Amino acid sequence: MWYVIEGYDGQDVLAARLAARAAHLARLQALQEQGRLLLAGPCPAIDAEDPGAAGFSGSVVIASFDDLDAARAWAGADPYVAAGVYQRVDVRPFRKVLP
């Protein structure tokens, strides 16, 4: 089943986000290689493709897992969690309709 994972950035975490980014992307790449990643990306903190120093308000990942517990475990092991980037992570089931 698909699950949406939303990570919400804390305040002043852009440097920590950048430092943990390679490890974060490696986990997403692994999901993609397994055919389990629908989409992933950051949410700019301002209305701009490149928010610069404003940074990001969080990230969204939609990926396939066996169950909600597996999705929560994967999300909890994210390098952004370990680096203190995310102040909160929400995980819930997602049903893809389109496209």
C-alpha positions, 0 to 999 in steps of 0.5 A, spaced: 500 500 500 502 507 498 503 511 504 504 519 505 510 521 509 510 528 511 516 531 515 515 538 518 522 542 518 524 545 525 526 552 525 533 554 523 535 547 520 537 549 513 544 547 515 543 541 518 538 539 512 544 540 507 548 536 511 544 530 511 541 531 504 546 525 501 544 520 506 536 522 505 537 522 498 540 515 498 534 512 502 529 515 497 534 512 491 533 505 494 526 506 494 526 508 487 530 502 485 525 497 488 519 500 484 516 503 491 517 510 490 511 514 487 514 521 489 518 525 493 520 532 494 521 538 499 516 544 500 520 551 499 518 555 505 517 561 500 513 561 494 519 560 490 522 554 486 529 555 490 528 558 496 535 560 498 536 562 505 529 561 507 529 554 506 524 549 506 518 547 511 518 540 510 518 534 505 513 529 502 514 522 500 509 517 497 512 510 497 509 503 498 510 499 504 507 492 507 503 496 512 503 502 516 508 500 522 513 499 516 512 506 513 513 509 520 519 505 522 522 507 515 520 514 516 523 514 523 530 512 521 530 518 516 537 522 516 533 528 517 530 525 523 537 523 526 539 530 524 534 534 528 531 537 521 524 534 522 520 537 528 514 532 526 513 526 521 506 524 520 505 518 516 498 515 513 495 511 508 494 514 501 490 511 495 493 513 488 487 515 483 490 519 478 494 519 474 
